[in-house]
């Protein structure tokens, strides 16, 4: 870890590599002062075989405040006093969990938690009653992740995903919303390149919607004003970018700039990250999470929403070809993340509200 020199000019930038978000927050507040600004946060996996048994570390880049020099670390705190015997008596009420504990319990990743803990408002949040702090965290999470997306209509869009991502189901849900809710018309083009692309239930579903399905080569432009063309393309490889050359070439030749990445949210973290990186490599512009009905903790999805590179379209939380999707992505994540953190909490109800009671969206 690079340690800042108190004699250096304020406003300098430093990189810290620490084990936990709490350690990062403490180091930055002690060394750079309470007004320090966090520039970036990312996880750093252990190198080589150590990654099999070592937890990833957190790399933080922070900048000291130009207005105040870096602070000198305070002396180490004395050891905690022993717990009074009566507090250990049988039936004694357990202390209410801290805000950080509740957020970890909800599944919020260390990277997302670090963004909150290193913010100047965290000290006030941690000291506030839990029910008020959760409301404020919801507002802060939405402010951190949301941006003013243009929400331009999708008129020529390809659905991208690795095998098992639920790409065709997500396409059907999108078609149902466009036709039934928004009254749009269009057609679907199924594409086979260097690998087969089984359409599954797509042709039957499109027939019920009145949406024509063509095999490529086919008209690749909307056939009516305000219409759309959806391209059902083969799945990509999340582990071998070279295997996606044919798909990347097709998207480029056809000039398809709107590309929706579908990710199976039930995958483990490594598979999620690999699929996300592969989709970014193929020029994805929008994001859909599928299989949310199989996920108990939604908190880890904040890492991808915080990235702000892909516009979230909806969360697919069921196998139905119509419905079972949540278009208020930020609101759904806030409700499920913060409510999950309060489950199983038997502390004082004034400190920990009932599930979902303190969530404002």
C-alpha positions as CSV (number, residue, x, y, z in Angstrom):
1,X,0.0,0.0,0.0
2,X,1.3,3.4,-0.9
3,X,1.3,5.6,2.1
4,X,0.9,9.4,1.6
5,X,3.4,11.7,3.0
6,X,1.8,14.4,5.2
7,X,4.3,16.9,3.9
8,X,3.3,16.5,0.3
9,X,1.0,19.0,-1.4
10,X,-2.7,18.4,-0.8
11,X,-4.7,17.3,-3.8
12,X,-2.3,14.5,-4.7
13,X,-3.6,11.1,-5.8
14,X,-2.8,7.8,-4.0
15,X,-3.5,4.1,-4.6
16,X,-4.3,1.8,-1.7
17,X,-4.6,-2.0,-1.8
18,X,-6.4,-3.3,1.3
19,X,-8.3,-6.3,2.4
20,X,-11.7,-4.9,3.3
21,X,-13.8,-1.9,2.6
22,X,-13.7,-0.9,6.3
23,X,-9.9,-0.9,6.2
24,X,-10.0,1.3,3.1
25,X,-12.4,3.8,4.6
26,X,-10.3,4.0,7.8
27,X,-7.0,4.5,5.9
28,X,-8.4,7.2,3.7
29,X,-10.0,9.1,6.5
30,X,-6.9,8.9,8.7
31,X,-4.3,9.6,6.0
32,X,-6.1,11.9,3.6
33,X,-8.7,13.5,5.8
34,X,-12.5,13.4,5.8
35,X,-12.9,15.4,2.6
36,X,-10.8,13.1,0.5
37,X,-12.4,12.1,-2.8
38,X,-12.5,8.5,-4.0
39,X,-11.7,8.3,-7.7
40,X,-12.1,4.5,-8.4
41,X,-12.7,1.2,-6.6
42,X,-12.0,-2.3,-8.0
43,X,-11.4,-5.8,-6.8
44,X,-7.9,-7.3,-7.4
45,X,-7.9,-11.1,-7.4
46,X,-4.9,-13.0,-5.9
47,X,-2.2,-14.0,-8.4
48,X,-1.6,-17.6,-9.5
49,X,-2.7,-20.5,-7.4
50,X,-3.3,-18.2,-4.4
51,X,-6.7,-17.2,-5.9
52,X,-7.9,-20.7,-4.9
53,X,-7.7,-19.9,-1.2
54,X,-7.2,-16.2,-0.9
55,X,-9.9,-13.6,-1.0
56,X,-9.7,-10.8,-3.5
57,X,-8.3,-7.5,-2.3
58,X,-9.6,-4.0,-2.9
59,X,-7.7,-1.4,-4.9
60,X,-8.8,2.2,-4.2
61,X,-7.5,5.4,-5.9
62,X,-8.2,8.5,-3.8
63,X,-7.3,12.1,-3.9
64,X,-6.7,14.3,-0.8
65,X,-8.6,17.5,-0.5
66,X,-6.9,20.6,-1.9
67,X,-8.3,22.6,1.0
68,X,-6.7,20.5,3.8
69,X,-3.5,18.6,4.1
70,X,-3.5,14.8,4.7
71,X,-4.2,14.0,8.4
72,X,-1.8,12.2,10.6
73,X,-3.1,8.8,11.7
74,X,-4.6,8.7,15.2
75,X,-3.1,6.4,17.8
76,X,-4.4,2.9,17.9
77,X,-7.6,2.5,19.9
78,X,-7.4,0.7,23.3
79,X,-8.7,-2.8,23.5
80,X,-12.4,-3.1,24.1
81,X,-13.6,-3.5,27.7
82,X,-14.9,-7.0,28.6
83,X,-18.6,-7.5,28.3
84,X,-20.5,-7.1,31.6
85,X,-21.7,-10.5,33.0
86,X,-25.3,-9.5,32.9
87,X,-25.0,-8.8,29.1
88,X,-24.0,-12.4,28.7
89,X,-26.9,-13.7,30.7
90,X,-29.2,-16.2,29.0
91,X,-32.0,-14.5,27.1
92,X,-30.1,-11.2,26.8
93,X,-31.0,-9.2,23.6
94,X,-28.4,-9.3,20.9
95,X,-27.1,-5.9,19.9
96,X,-28.6,-4.5,16.7
97,X,-26.4,-5.1,13.7
98,X,-24.6,-2.1,12.2
99,X,-25.5,-0.6,8.9
100,X,-22.5,-2.2,7.2
101,X,-23.5,-5.6,8.6
102,X,-27.0,-5.2,7.2
103,X,-25.7,-4.3,3.8
104,X,-23.3,-7.2,3.7
105,X,-26.1,-9.5,4.8
106,X,-28.1,-8.3,1.8
107,X,-25.3,-9.4,-0.5
108,X,-23.9,-6.0,-1.3
109,X,-20.4,-6.6,-2.6
110,X,-17.3,-5.2,-0.9
111,X,-16.8,-2.9,-3.9
112,X,-20.3,-1.4,-3.7
113,X,-20.0,-1.1,0.1
114,X,-16.6,0.6,-0.2
115,X,-18.2,3.3,-2.4
116,X,-20.5,4.1,0.4
117,X,-18.1,3.8,3.3
118,X,-15.5,6.1,1.7
119,X,-18.0,8.8,1.0
120,X,-18.0,11.8,3.3
121,X,-21.6,11.2,4.4
122,X,-20.9,7.6,5.6
123,X,-20.1,8.7,9.2
124,X,-23.5,10.4,9.6
125,X,-25.2,7.4,8.0
126,X,-23.6,4.9,10.3
127,X,-24.5,7.0,13.4
128,X,-28.2,7.4,12.3
129,X,-31.0,5.1,13.4
130,X,-31.0,2.0,11.1
131,X,-34.4,2.7,9.6
132,X,-33.4,6.2,8.6
133,X,-30.0,5.1,7.4
134,X,-31.6,2.5,5.1
135,X,-33.8,5.1,3.5
136,X,-30.8,7.3,3.0
137,X,-28.7,4.4,1.6
138,X,-31.5,3.7,-0.9
139,X,-31.3,7.3,-2.1
140,X,-27.5,7.3,-2.3
141,X,-27.4,4.0,-4.2
142,X,-29.9,5.3,-6.8
143,X,-27.9,8.6,-7.1
144,X,-24.6,6.6,-7.5
145,X,-25.9,4.3,-10.2
146,X,-28.6,6.2,-12.1
147,X,-27.8,8.5,-14.9
148,X,-30.0,10.4,-17.4
149,X,-30.3,7.7,-20.1
150,X,-31.9,9.1,-23.3
151,X,-34.2,6.1,-23.5
152,X,-34.3,6.3,-27.3
153,X,-36.5,3.7,-28.9
154,X,-34.7,0.6,-30.0
155,X,-35.3,0.1,-33.7
156,X,-32.4,-2.2,-34.8
157,X,-31.3,-4.3,-31.9
158,X,-29.4,-7.6,-31.5
159,X,-29.7,-9.8,-28.4
160,X,-26.4,-11.1,-27.1
161,X,-25.7,-13.7,-24.5
162,X,-23.6,-16.8,-23.6
163,X,-25.2,-20.2,-23.6
164,X,-27.8,-20.6,-20.9
165,X,-28.2,-16.8,-20.4
166,X,-31.9,-16.8,-21.3
167,X,-31.3,-14.7,-24.4
168,X,-34.4,-16.0,-26.4
169,X,-36.7,-15.6,-23.4
170,X,-35.5,-12.1,-22.8
171,X,-36.1,-11.3,-26.5
172,X,-39.7,-12.6,-26.2
173,X,-40.3,-10.5,-23.1
174,X,-39.0,-7.4,-25.0
175,X,-41.2,-8.2,-28.0
176,X,-44.3,-8.6,-25.8
177,X,-43.7,-5.2,-24.1
178,X,-43.0,-3.4,-27.5
179,X,-46.1,-4.9,-29.2
180,X,-48.7,-5.0,-26.3
181,X,-47.6,-2.0,-24.2
182,X,-46.1,0.4,-26.7
183,X,-48.2,-0.6,-29.7
184,X,-45.1,-1.0,-32.0
185,X,-44.8,-3.3,-35.0
186,X,-41.7,-5.0,-36.5
187,X,-40.1,-8.2,-37.4
188,X,-37.5,-10.7,-36.2
189,X,-34.4,-11.9,-38.1
190,X,-32.9,-15.2,-36.9
191,X,-29.2,-15.5,-37.8
192,X,-26.9,-18.5,-38.0
193,X,-23.2,-17.8,-38.6
194,X,-20.4,-20.3,-37.7
195,X,-22.6,-22.1,-35.2
196,X,-26.2,-23.2,-35.0
197,X,-28.9,-21.0,-33.5
198,X,-32.0,-23.0,-32.5
199,X,-34.9,-20.6,-32.4
200,X,-36.8,-22.6,-29.7
201,X,-40.2,-21.2,-29.0
202,X,-39.5,-17.9,-30.7
203,X,-41.3,-18.6,-34.0
204,X,-44.5,-19.8,-32.3
205,X,-44.5,-16.9,-29.9
206,X,-44.0,-14.4,-32.7
207,X,-46.8,-16.0,-34.7
208,X,-49.1,-15.4,-31.7
209,X,-47.9,-11.7,-31.5
210,X,-48.3,-11.2,-35.3
211,X,-44.6,-10.5,-35.6
212,X,-43.0,-12.0,-38.8
213,X,-39.9,-14.1,-38.4
214,X,-37.3,-14.3,-41.2
215,X,-34.1,-16.2,-41.6
216,X,-31.0,-14.2,-42.5
217,X,-30.4,-12.8,-45.2
218,X,-33.6,-10.8,-44.8
219,X,-34.7,-7.2,-44.6
220,X,-32.6,-5.7,-41.8
221,X,-34.4,-2.3,-41.6
222,X,-37.8,-1.5,-40.1
223,X,-40.5,-1.8,-42.6
224,X,-42.8,0.9,-41.2
225,X,-42.2,4.2,-39.5
226,X,-41.5,3.7,-35.8
227,X,-41.0,0.0,-36.3
228,X,-38.3,-2.3,-35.2
229,X,-36.1,-5.2,-36.2
230,X,-34.8,-7.6,-33.6
231,X,-31.9,-9.9,-34.5
232,X,-31.7,-13.3,-32.8
233,X,-28.0,-14.1,-33.2
234,X,-26.0,-17.2,-32.0
235,X,-24.6,-17.2,-28.4
236,X,-21.1,-15.9,-27.8
237,X,-18.2,-17.5,-25.9
238,X,-17.5,-15.8,-22.6
239,X,-14.0,-17.5,-22.3
240,X,-12.6,-17.3,-25.8
241,X,-13.0,-13.8,-27.5
242,X,-11.5,-15.2,-30.8
243,X,-14.5,-17.5,-31.1
244,X,-16.8,-14.4,-31.4
245,X,-15.1,-13.0,-34.5
246,X,-17.9,-14.1,-36.8
247,X,-20.6,-12.5,-34.6
248,X,-18.6,-9.3,-34.2
249,X,-18.1,-9.1,-38.0
250,X,-21.9,-9.6,-38.6
251,X,-22.8,-6.8,-36.2
252,X,-20.3,-4.5,-37.8
253,X,-21.3,-5.3,-41.4
254,X,-25.0,-4.8,-40.7
255,X,-24.4,-1.6,-38.8
256,X,-26.3,-2.8,-35.7
257,X,-25.3,-0.4,-33.0
258,X,-28.0,-1.2,-30.4
259,X,-26.8,-4.4,-28.7
260,X,-28.5,-5.9,-25.6
261,X,-26.4,-8.1,-23.4
262,X,-28.4,-10.7,-21.5
263,X,-26.7,-12.1,-18.4
264,X,-27.9,-15.0,-16.2
265,X,-27.9,-13.5,-12.7
266,X,-27.8,-16.9,-11.1
267,X,-24.3,-17.5,-12.3
268,X,-21.4,-17.3,-9.9
269,X,-19.4,-14.1,-9.7
270,X,-16.6,-15.3,-12.0
271,X,-19.0,-16.4,-14.7
272,X,-21.0,-13.1,-14.4
273,X,-17.8,-11.0,-14.8
274,X,-16.7,-13.1,-17.8
275,X,-20.0,-12.8,-19.6
276,X,-20.1,-9.0,-18.9
277,X,-16.6,-8.5,-20.2
278,X,-17.3,-10.5,-23.3
279,X,-20.5,-8.5,-24.0
280,X,-18.6,-5.3,-23.5
281,X,-16.1,-6.6,-26.0
282,X,-18.9,-7.1,-28.5
283,X,-20.0,-3.5,-28.1
284,X,-23.1,-4.1,-25.9
285,X,-25.1,-0.9,-25.2
286,X,-27.9,-2.2,-23.0
287,X,-28.2,-4.8,-20.2
288,X,-30.8,-7.3,-19.1
289,X,-30.4,-9.6,-16.1
290,X,-32.3,-12.9,-16.4
291,X,-33.2,-15.8,-13.9
292,X,-33.7,-13.4,-11.0
293,X,-36.3,-15.9,-9.7
294,X,-33.4,-18.2,-8.9
295,X,-31.4,-15.5,-7.0
296,X,-31.9,-14.9,-3.3
297,X,-29.4,-12.0,-3.0
298,X,-29.5,-9.2,-5.6
299,X,-26.9,-7.0,-4.0
300,X,-24.0,-8.2,-6.2
301,X,-25.8,-6.8,-9.3
302,X,-24.9,-3.3,-8.0
303,X,-21.3,-3.8,-9.3
304,X,-22.6,-3.9,-12.9
305,X,-25.1,-1.1,-12.5
306,X,-22.4,1.1,-10.9
307,X,-20.3,0.6,-14.0
308,X,-22.7,3.0,-15.9
309,X,-21.5,1.7,-19.3
310,X,-24.6,-0.2,-20.2
311,X,-28.2,1.1,-20.0
312,X,-30.3,-1.3,-17.8
313,X,-33.5,-2.3,-19.6
314,X,-35.2,-4.7,-17.2
315,X,-34.8,-7.6,-14.8
316,X,-36.3,-10.9,-15.9
317,X,-37.6,-12.7,-12.8
318,X,-39.5,-15.6,-14.3
319,X,-39.5,-18.1,-17.3
320,X,-42.7,-16.8,-18.8
321,X,-42.4,-15.4,-22.3
322,X,-44.5,-12.4,-21.3
323,X,-44.4,-10.4,-18.1
324,X,-42.3,-11.5,-15.2
325,X,-40.0,-8.6,-15.7
326,X,-39.2,-5.4,-13.7
327,X,-38.5,-2.3,-15.7
328,X,-37.8,-0.1,-12.7
329,X,-34.3,-1.6,-12.3
330,X,-33.0,0.7,-9.7
331,X,-36.1,0.7,-7.6
332,X,-36.2,-3.1,-7.7
333,X,-32.6,-3.5,-6.7
334,X,-33.0,-1.0,-3.8
335,X,-36.1,-2.8,-2.5
336,X,-34.6,-6.3,-2.7
337,X,-31.1,-5.3,-1.5
338,X,-32.2,-3.3,1.6
339,X,-35.1,-5.6,2.5
340,X,-32.9,-8.6,2.3
341,X,-30.5,-7.0,4.7
342,X,-33.2,-6.8,7.4
343,X,-34.3,-10.4,7.1
344,X,-33.7,-12.4,10.2
345,X,-32.9,-9.4,12.4
346,X,-34.4,-9.8,15.8
347,X,-33.1,-6.6,17.2
348,X,-35.2,-3.8,18.5
349,X,-37.9,-2.9,15.9
350,X,-37.1,0.8,16.3
351,X,-33.5,0.1,15.2
352,X,-34.4,-2.4,12.4
353,X,-37.8,-1.9,10.7
354,X,-39.8,-4.7,9.2
355,X,-38.8,-6.0,5.8
356,X,-39.3,-3.3,3.2
357,X,-40.9,-0.9,5.7
358,X,-38.2,1.8,5.4
359,X,-37.5,1.7,1.7
360,X,-38.4,4.8,-0.3
361,X,-38.1,4.7,-4.1
